[in-house]
Amino acid sequence: MEYPAKIDGSVLIFLSPSKTQSISPSRKWASALKTGPFFKDAGVIAGMLADRPMEYFVQREKISPEKAERLSRMWAEWDSSPMLSAAELYRGPAFTALEQTSLDEAFLLAGQGPALGVLSALYGLSMAHDLIHPYRLDFKYRDLEIRGKSLLNHWQWRIAERLGGEPWKLFIDLSSKEFSLLIPRGNAATLRIDFREWRRSAWRTVSATAKQLRGAMARHILSSPGMNLGDLRSSTVAGYSLNPDLSSHDEWIFTPSGALD
């Protein structure tokens, strides 16, 4: 598929969730008064986990009984726990670099620029302003099934179904490889952006650095109204720029700018 000329309201940016979460909002989003389209699905999953004994979490998470007890209690109290917008709840490296709550809320929610979605094992896909409860879940819970499907397959189906009915022209994939599997192919053109460093005689993705850079790239795009793909190709973000030798039409690899000299 061809890419749109301009990065506008027809573009959806994807990030992965983070395990680090906060229940202390830095700012209330005025319009963050609704849950996302898959909140009922999340409630079904949370209910299944609330019924699991503490020993289940010891085995799945490889954690101590004390931590498993806290996790079990979290699921039991999930539906009564505080709710924050996804932009505020997630506090890992990508979201620290994103600084979503300092961006222009009115501009983002008006749909004038690209949208930001966060992929996850519990909520499937949450937009930045959707309200969500804190949680801890990933795809290693392979025994969990919803409507006869694994978590991964369920969310692949539900997200494809949802986005297929919306007029997106471009998906910009800034997620990890694990969560990238949730992004439907064929609904819109997909551009994956990744970051690599020269380590041990090869270009490699360094997880900690890549997480921060994905958030920084998302912020760069969201805070640059009117940007087109040519502008994005020539951008330098946190000292990283496009490496044409490593990139292809649908995957752009950014490396430290000095490495190209």
KOLMARVO-960086 format. One record per residue (C-alpha): residue number from 1; residue in one letter; x, y, z. Coordinates in pm, 1 decimal. Example, Ala and Ser with C-alpha at 12.3 -4.5 7.8 and 13.67 -1.06 7.14 Angstrom:
+-----+------+----------+----------+----------+
! pos ! code !       px !       py !       pz !
+-----+------+----------+----------+----------+
!   1 !    A !   1230.0 !   -450.0 !    780.0 !
!   2 !    S !   1367.0 !   -106.0 !    714.0 !
+-----+------+----------+----------+----------+
END
This chain:
+-----+------+----------+----------+----------+
! pos ! code !       px !       py !       pz !
+-----+------+----------+----------+----------+
!   1 !    M !      0.0 !      0.0 !      0.0 !
!   2 !    E !    105.6 !    356.2 !    -68.3 !
!   3 !    Y !    179.0 !    590.3 !    220.8 !
!   4 !    P !    -29.5 !    907.5 !    257.0 !
!   5 !    A !    149.4 !   1229.5 !    170.7 !
!   6 !    K !     83.3 !   1388.4 !    507.7 !
!   7 !    I !     91.1 !   1260.1 !    865.8 !
!   8 !    D !   -254.7 !   1370.9 !    974.9 !
!   9 !    G !   -567.0 !   1234.2 !   1145.2 !
!  10 !    S !   -562.8 !    928.1 !    918.1 !
!  11 !    V !   -241.8 !    805.2 !   1087.0 !
!  12 !    L !   -233.4 !    583.2 !   1395.8 !
!  13 !    I !     87.2 !    540.4 !   1598.5 !
!  14 !    F !    131.3 !    225.2 !   1808.0 !
!  15 !    L !    335.4 !    188.2 !   2126.9 !
!  16 !    S !    381.9 !   -109.7 !   2359.8 !
!  17 !    P !    260.8 !    -88.3 !   2720.3 !
!  18 !    S !    495.0 !    -69.3 !   3017.3 !
!  19 !    K !    503.3 !   -270.6 !   3337.8 !
!  20 !    T !    580.2 !     47.8 !   3529.9 !
!  21 !    Q !    247.9 !    217.9 !   3601.5 !
!  22 !    S !    127.0 !    506.5 !   3813.0 !
!  23 !    I !   -194.9 !    578.7 !   3998.9 !
!  24 !    S !    -99.1 !    940.8 !   4065.7 !
!  25 !    P !   -206.9 !   1152.0 !   3767.2 !
!  26 !    S !      6.1 !   1450.6 !   3671.8 !
!  27 !    R !   -298.5 !   1602.2 !   3503.8 !
!  28 !    K !   -659.1 !   1502.6 !   3446.7 !
!  29 !    W !   -748.4 !   1490.6 !   3081.1 !
!  30 !    A !  -1073.4 !   1683.0 !   3046.7 !
!  31 !    S !  -1205.6 !   1444.5 !   2783.8 !
!  32 !    A !  -1075.1 !   1122.8 !   2940.2 !
!  33 !    L !  -1413.4 !   1025.5 !   3073.7 !
!  34 !    K !  -1472.6 !    708.0 !   2880.7 !
!  35 !    T !  -1335.1 !    360.3 !   2854.4 !
!  36 !    G !  -1204.8 !    213.8 !   2529.0 !
!  37 !    P !  -1384.8 !    -15.2 !   2283.7 !
!  38 !    F !  -1247.2 !   -334.4 !   2439.3 !
!  39 !    F !  -1308.5 !   -256.8 !   2804.1 !
!  40 !    K !  -1571.9 !   -531.3 !   2838.2 !
!  41 !    D !  -1323.7 !   -786.2 !   2701.7 !
!  42 !    A !  -1070.8 !   -665.5 !   2959.0 !
!  43 !    G !  -1330.0 !   -716.6 !   3231.7 !
!  44 !    V !  -1383.8 !  -1077.0 !   3123.6 !
!  45 !    I !  -1008.9 !  -1144.7 !   3135.0 !
!  46 !    A !   -971.8 !   -970.4 !   3472.1 !
!  47 !    G !  -1258.7 !  -1180.1 !   3607.9 !
!  48 !    M !  -1087.4 !  -1501.5 !   3501.5 !
!  49 !    L !   -765.2 !  -1393.3 !   3672.4 !
!  50 !    A !   -952.4 !  -1290.2 !   3987.0 !
!  51 !    D !  -1068.4 !  -1651.8 !   4017.8 !
!  52 !    R !   -715.8 !  -1794.6 !   4000.5 !
!  53 !    P !   -547.7 !  -1904.4 !   4325.5 !
!  54 !    M !   -230.6 !  -1736.0 !   4448.7 !
!  55 !    E !    -20.7 !  -2041.4 !   4347.1 !
!  56 !    Y !   -118.9 !  -1982.2 !   3985.2 !
!  57 !    F !     63.8 !  -1648.9 !   3981.6 !
!  58 !    V !    370.6 !  -1798.1 !   4152.2 !
!  59 !    Q !    402.9 !  -2039.4 !   3859.2 !
!  60 !    R !    314.3 !  -1796.3 !   3579.2 !
!  61 !    E !    519.2 !  -1499.5 !   3698.5 !
!  62 !    K !    798.6 !  -1690.9 !   3873.1 !
!  63 !    I !    756.4 !  -1468.5 !   4178.2 !
!  64 !    S !    748.6 !  -1519.5 !   4554.6 !
!  65 !    P !    424.5 !  -1612.5 !   4733.7 !
!  66 !    E !    418.2 !  -1265.1 !   4889.1 !
!  67 !    K !    428.3 !  -1092.9 !   4550.0 !
!  68 !    A !    181.0 !  -1344.2 !   4410.3 !
!  69 !    E !    -58.0 !  -1261.4 !   4692.3 !
!  70 !    R !    -40.5 !   -891.3 !   4603.1 !
!  71 !    L !   -100.1 !   -972.7 !   4236.5 !
!  72 !    S !   -395.2 !  -1195.0 !   4323.3 !
!  73 !    R !   -541.4 !   -914.0 !   4535.0 !
!  74 !    M !   -490.6 !   -666.4 !   4249.7 !
!  75 !    W !   -705.3 !   -876.8 !   4016.7 !
!  76 !    A !   -969.1 !   -929.1 !   4286.5 !
!  77 !    E !   -995.5 !   -550.9 !   4328.7 !
!  78 !    W !   -934.9 !   -458.3 !   3963.1 !
!  79 !    D !  -1277.9 !   -317.1 !   3884.2 !
!  80 !    S !  -1273.5 !    -89.6 !   4190.0 !
!  81 !    S !   -916.1 !     38.2 !   4145.2 !
!  82 !    P !   -842.8 !    395.1 !   4024.3 !
!  83 !    M !   -870.9 !    467.9 !   3653.1 !
!  84 !    L !   -640.1 !    693.1 !   3454.5 !
!  85 !    S !   -599.7 !    770.3 !   3087.6 !
!  86 !    A !   -351.6 !    534.1 !   2922.3 !
!  87 !    A !   -124.7 !    834.0 !   2862.6 !
!  88 !    E !    -95.8 !    889.2 !   3236.8 !
!  89 !    L !   -103.2 !    532.0 !   3365.6 !
!  90 !    Y !    198.2 !    397.0 !   3177.0 !
!  91 !    R !    525.2 !    532.8 !   3315.0 !
!  92 !    G !    798.2 !    321.4 !   3153.1 !
!  93 !    P !   1088.7 !    464.8 !   2949.3 !
!  94 !    A !    885.8 !    514.3 !   2629.3 !
!  95 !    F !    616.1 !    709.9 !   2811.5 !
!  96 !    T !    866.2 !    915.6 !   3008.2 !
!  97 !    A !   1022.9 !   1019.6 !   2676.6 !
!  98 !    L !    681.2 !   1070.9 !   2520.5 !
!  99 !    E !    566.2 !   1319.1 !   2787.7 !
! 100 !    Q !    217.6 !   1275.8 !   2646.4 !
! 101 !    T !     43.0 !   1486.8 !   2908.5 !
! 102 !    S !    248.2 !   1793.5 !   2812.7 !
! 103 !    L !    129.3 !   1778.7 !   2451.8 !
! 104 !    D !   -161.8 !   1984.5 !   2323.5 !
! 105 !    E !   -463.7 !   1791.3 !   2451.4 !
! 106 !    A !   -720.6 !   1985.0 !   2247.4 !
! 107 !    F !   -524.1 !   1929.2 !   1926.1 !
! 108 !    L !   -480.5 !   1555.0 !   1987.1 !
! 109 !    L !   -840.6 !   1488.2 !   2084.7 !
! 110 !    A !   -978.7 !   1691.9 !   1795.1 !
! 111 !    G !   -834.1 !   1436.9 !   1553.1 !
! 112 !    Q !   -640.9 !   1701.8 !   1361.8 !
! 113 !    G !   -314.4 !   1513.7 !   1393.1 !
! 114 !    P !   -211.7 !   1149.0 !   1420.9 !
! 115 !    A !   -361.7 !    935.7 !   1696.3 !
! 116 !    L !   -171.1 !    736.5 !   1956.1 !
! 117 !    G !   -270.5 !    383.6 !   2056.9 !
! 118 !    V !   -117.5 !    155.3 !   2319.4 !
! 119 !    L !   -126.7 !   -220.5 !   2259.1 !
! 120 !    S !   -161.8 !   -456.4 !   2555.2 !
! 121 !    A !   -254.1 !   -808.3 !   2660.3 !
! 122 !    L !   -544.2 !   -688.4 !   2878.1 !
! 123 !    Y !   -702.0 !   -402.1 !   2682.6 !
! 124 !    G !   -597.3 !   -498.0 !   2330.1 !
! 125 !    L !   -574.6 !   -142.6 !   2204.1 !
! 126 !    S !   -627.9 !    171.8 !   2412.8 !
! 127 !    M !   -617.1 !    521.0 !   2270.8 !
! 128 !    A !   -410.1 !    768.7 !   2472.3 !
! 129 !    H !   -718.1 !    926.3 !   2633.2 !
! 130 !    D !   -904.5 !    601.4 !   2713.4 !
! 131 !    L !   -952.3 !    527.9 !   3081.9 !
! 132 !    I !   -795.1 !    205.5 !   3210.6 !
! 133 !    H !   -726.7 !     33.3 !   3543.3 !
! 134 !    P !   -372.7 !    -62.4 !   3651.8 !
! 135 !    Y !   -285.9 !   -424.7 !   3576.7 !
! 136 !    R !     -5.6 !   -671.8 !   3516.8 !
! 137 !    L !    -45.2 !   -912.7 !   3225.5 !
! 138 !    D !    143.4 !  -1031.8 !   2919.0 !
! 139 !    F !    111.9 !  -1309.4 !   2665.5 !
! 140 !    K !    289.9 !  -1574.5 !   2868.3 !
! 141 !    Y !    -49.9 !  -1660.8 !   3019.8 !
! 142 !    R !   -104.0 !  -1910.5 !   2741.0 !
! 143 !    D !   -371.7 !  -2105.6 !   2925.2 !
! 144 !    L !   -608.2 !  -1807.2 !   2929.1 !
! 145 !    E !   -871.2 !  -1822.7 !   2657.9 !
! 146 !    I !  -1143.9 !  -1576.9 !   2569.2 !
! 147 !    R !  -1417.8 !  -1688.4 !   2332.0 !
! 148 !    G !  -1214.8 !  -1999.5 !   2257.5 !
! 149 !    K !   -904.6 !  -1811.2 !   2148.8 !
! 150 !    S !   -568.6 !  -1743.4 !   2315.1 !
! 151 !    L !   -511.1 !  -1387.9 !   2433.7 !
! 152 !    L !   -288.0 !  -1317.4 !   2134.1 !
! 153 !    N !   -530.0 !  -1458.6 !   1877.6 !
! 154 !    H !   -827.8 !  -1293.8 !   2043.4 !
! 155 !    W !   -670.4 !   -951.7 !   2027.6 !
! 156 !    Q !   -544.2 !   -999.1 !   1671.5 !
! 157 !    W !   -901.7 !  -1072.2 !   1566.2 !
! 158 !    R !  -1066.9 !   -796.2 !   1771.6 !
! 159 !    I !   -820.5 !   -521.9 !   1674.6 !
! 160 !    A !   -834.4 !   -613.3 !   1304.4 !
! 161 !    E !  -1213.7 !   -612.8 !   1321.2 !
! 162 !    R !  -1222.4 !   -272.8 !   1490.0 !
! 163 !    L !   -961.5 !    -93.0 !   1280.4 !
! 164 !    G !  -1091.4 !   -242.4 !    959.2 !
! 165 !    G !  -1407.0 !    -36.3 !   1003.5 !
! 166 !    E !  -1219.5 !    293.1 !   1050.3 !
! 167 !    P !  -1059.9 !    515.1 !    780.9 !
! 168 !    W !   -694.4 !    474.5 !    876.5 !
! 169 !    K !   -442.7 !    518.3 !    594.3 !
! 170 !    L !   -116.0 !    454.7 !    778.8 !
! 171 !    F !     -8.6 !    263.9 !   1088.7 !
! 172 !    I !    326.1 !    373.2 !   1233.9 !
! 173 !    D !    457.1 !     81.4 !   1438.0 !
! 174 !    L !    673.4 !    191.2 !   1730.7 !
! 175 !    S !    591.8 !   -116.2 !   1938.0 !
! 176 !    S !    811.2 !   -407.2 !   2043.4 !
! 177 !    K !    819.3 !   -717.6 !   1825.6 !
! 178 !    E !    591.4 !   -898.8 !   2070.6 !
! 179 !    F !    315.1 !   -640.6 !   2052.0 !
! 180 !    S !    370.5 !   -569.7 !   1683.6 !
! 181 !    L !    194.9 !   -902.7 !   1625.4 !
! 182 !    L !   -132.2 !   -733.5 !   1724.7 !
! 183 !    I !   -120.8 !   -478.2 !   1443.0 !
! 184 !    P !   -341.5 !   -587.9 !   1152.5 !
! 185 !    R !   -186.1 !   -608.5 !    808.1 !
! 186 !    G !   -392.1 !   -506.0 !    509.4 !
! 187 !    N !   -617.2 !   -254.1 !    686.7 !
! 188 !    A !   -377.9 !     30.4 !    612.5 !
! 189 !    A !    -19.1 !     81.0 !    501.2 !
! 190 !    T !    219.7 !     -8.2 !    784.8 !
! 191 !    L !    553.7 !    157.7 !    852.2 !
! 192 !    R !    771.2 !      8.1 !   1124.1 !
! 193 !    I !   1036.3 !    230.4 !   1282.8 !
! 194 !    D !   1312.2 !     79.7 !   1492.5 !
! 195 !    F !   1641.5 !    188.7 !   1646.6 !
! 196 !    R !   1974.7 !     10.3 !   1649.0 !
! 197 !    E !   2324.5 !     55.8 !   1783.9 !
! 198 !    W !   2656.3 !    -93.9 !   1675.5 !
! 199 !    R !   2723.2 !   -364.8 !   1932.8 !
! 200 !    R !   2948.0 !   -672.1 !   1908.2 !
! 201 !    S !   3029.3 !   -612.5 !   1539.6 !
! 202 !    A !   2665.7 !   -580.0 !   1429.0 !
! 203 !    W !   2369.4 !   -342.4 !   1430.2 !
! 204 !    R !   2146.7 !   -451.7 !   1718.5 !
! 205 !    T !   1832.5 !   -332.3 !   1893.5 !
! 206 !    V !   1922.8 !   -245.0 !   2253.0 !
! 207 !    S !   1600.8 !   -283.1 !   2449.0 !
! 208 !    A !   1642.6 !     -8.4 !   2710.7 !
! 209 !    T !   1756.8 !    251.0 !   2457.7 !
! 210 !    A !   1497.7 !    149.2 !   2198.1 !
! 211 !    K !   1211.2 !    195.8 !   2445.6 !
! 212 !    Q !   1314.0 !    555.2 !   2515.4 !
! 213 !    L !   1365.3 !    629.2 !   2146.0 !
! 214 !    R !   1024.3 !    490.4 !   2048.8 !
! 215 !    G !    864.3 !    731.8 !   2293.0 !
! 216 !    A !   1080.6 !   1018.4 !   2168.6 !
! 217 !    M !    985.9 !    941.4 !   1807.6 !
! 218 !    A !    615.8 !    927.1 !   1895.2 !
! 219 !    R !    645.2 !   1266.6 !   2064.3 !
! 220 !    H !    831.3 !   1408.8 !   1763.9 !
! 221 !    I !    552.3 !   1301.1 !   1529.0 !
! 222 !    L !    266.0 !   1406.7 !   1757.3 !
! 223 !    S !    415.6 !   1749.6 !   1824.3 !
! 224 !    S !    489.7 !   1827.6 !   1457.2 !
! 225 !    P !    157.4 !   1913.9 !   1290.0 !
! 226 !    G !    178.9 !   1925.3 !    912.7 !
! 227 !    M !    475.1 !   1687.5 !    896.5 !
! 228 !    N !    497.9 !   1465.8 !    590.1 !
! 229 !    L !    688.8 !   1141.9 !    543.8 !
! 230 !    G !    975.2 !   1323.1 !    375.0 !
! 231 !    D !   1014.8 !   1537.1 !    686.6 !
! 232 !    L !   1008.8 !   1224.5 !    901.3 !
! 233 !    R !   1275.4 !   1053.0 !    690.7 !
! 234 !    S !   1508.7 !   1348.1 !    734.0 !
! 235 !    S !   1440.1 !   1392.5 !   1106.3 !
! 236 !    T !   1698.7 !   1353.2 !   1378.8 !
! 237 !    V !   1541.6 !   1232.9 !   1703.3 !
! 238 !    A !   1749.0 !   1216.6 !   2022.7 !
! 239 !    G !   2065.0 !   1197.2 !   1810.9 !
! 240 !    Y !   1936.3 !    918.9 !   1582.2 !
! 241 !    S !   1871.1 !    956.0 !   1209.6 !
! 242 !    L !   1759.6 !    728.0 !    927.7 !
! 243 !    N !   2016.0 !    473.7 !    811.0 !
! 244 !    P !   1926.7 !    411.6 !    443.1 !
! 245 !    D !   2155.0 !    109.2 !    418.5 !
! 246 !    L !   1956.2 !    -76.4 !    686.6 !
! 247 !    S !   1611.0 !     50.7 !    589.9 !
! 248 !    S !   1346.8 !    -69.9 !    345.9 !
! 249 !    H !   1019.9 !     76.2 !    216.9 !
! 250 !    D !    816.6 !    -51.7 !    512.9 !
! 251 !    E !   1084.3 !    -60.6 !    784.5 !
! 252 !    W !   1292.2 !    243.0 !    871.0 !
! 253 !    I !   1596.0 !    189.2 !   1091.4 !
! 254 !    F !   1741.4 !    483.7 !   1281.3 !
! 255 !    T !   2097.3 !    468.8 !   1415.5 !
! 256 !    P !   2321.0 !    720.6 !   1597.6 !
! 257 !    S !   2380.0 !   1009.7 !   1359.8 !
! 258 !    G !   2758.5 !    998.2 !   1403.0 !
! 259 !    A !   2762.0 !    638.2 !   1282.4 !
! 260 !    L !   2682.5 !    754.3 !    930.0 !
! 261 !    D !   2983.0 !    986.2 !    903.5 !
+-----+------+----------+----------+----------+
END
